Amino acid sequence: MFAVIETGGKQYLVKKGSVIKIEKLEAEEGKEVEVGKVIYLSDNDLSYSLNATVKAKVLEQRKEEKVIIFKKKRRKNYRRKTGHRQHVTVLCINEINFKGKR
C-alpha cells in the first residue's frame, strides 16, 4: 500500500517504513505526528477515496546543507555572496490508515 501526502506545499509518495525529509514541522524528536492531507491512496491497483491518514515518527529536526547564492554584475565590481540552510524534519512512516469504502 502506498499513499501520496501533501505537506509544506509539496507532495510525497510514501510507503510503510519509508523515511522522508519534509519542511519543518513543530514536533519534538521521537514523537508521532499525523498527516491528514492524503491526496491518493492505492493498494494492489485499487484506488481509494480520500478518507485516510498517515502516521509517522519524527526521527530528527535538522538543517539541510547550505545553498550558496551568488549575485554579480559584470564590470561594476558588484558581488554578493549569501547562503541559506533550510530547516527540515525527517519522518519514518509507521502506518497508513484508511477509513471508508473502496
C-alpha positions in Angstrom: 0.0 0.0 0.0 1.3 3.5 -0.8 -0.1 7.0 -0.4 0.6 10.4 -1.8 0.6 13.0 1.0 0.9 16.8 0.9 2.7 18.9 3.5 4.6 22.1 3.2 3.2 22.7 -0.3 4.9 19.6 -1.7 3.7 16.1 -2.4 5.5 12.9 -1.3 5.0 9.3 -2.2 5.2 7.2 1.0 5.0 3.6 2.0 5.1 1.9 5.4 8.6 2.1 6.7 9.9 4.7 4.3 12.0 7.7 5.5 11.3 11.1 4.1 12.6 14.7 4.6 9.9 17.4 4.7 9.8 21.0 5.5 9.9 21.8 9.2 7.1 20.6 11.4 6.6 21.8 15.0 7.1 18.4 16.7 9.7 17.0 19.0 12.1 14.2 18.1 10.6 10.8 19.0 7.0 12.0 18.9 4.4 10.7 16.5 2.7 13.1 14.0 -0.4 12.5 11.9 -0.6 13.8 8.3 -4.3 14.3 7.4 -3.9 15.6 3.8 -3.7 12.4 1.8 -4.1 13.0 -1.9 -4.0 9.5 -3.2 -4.1 6.0 -1.7 -3.6 2.8 -3.5 -3.3 -1.0 -2.8 -2.9 -3.6 -5.5 -4.1 -1.4 -8.3 -7.2 -0.3 -6.3 -7.5 3.4 -5.6 -9.5 4.6 -2.6 -11.5 7.6 -1.6 -9.5 10.2 0.3 -10.7 9.4 3.9 -7.2 8.4 5.1 -4.5 9.4 7.5 -0.7 8.7 7.6 1.1 8.3 11.0 4.8 8.9 11.2 7.5 9.2 13.8 9.8 12.2 13.9 13.4 10.9 13.7 15.2 14.3 13.8 14.9 18.0 13.3 17.9 19.5 11.4 19.1 21.9 8.8 19.9 20.9 5.2 23.3 21.6 3.6 24.0 25.3 2.8 22.9 26.6 -0.6 25.1 29.4 -1.9 23.5 32.4 -3.6 26.0 34.5 -5.6 25.0 37.7 -7.4 27.3 39.5 -9.7 27.1 42.4 -12.2 29.9 42.4 -14.6 32.3 45.4 -14.9 30.6 47.1 -11.9 32.6 45.4 -9.1 29.2 44.2 -7.6 29.4 40.9 -5.9 27.2 39.5 -3.2 27.5 36.0 -1.6 25.0 34.7 0.8 23.9 31.3 2.0 20.7 29.6 3.2 20.1 26.4 5.2 16.6 25.1 5.2 15.1 23.6 8.3 13.8 20.0 7.7 12.0 17.3 9.6 13.0 13.6 9.0 10.0 11.3 9.3 9.6 7.5 9.3 6.2 6.4 8.1 4.7 4.0 10.7 1.2 3.3 9.3 -1.3 4.3 6.6 -4.8 4.2 8.0 -7.9 4.0 5.7 -11.4 4.6 6.9 -14.2 4.2 4.3 -15.2 2.4 1.2 -13.2 1.4 -1.9 
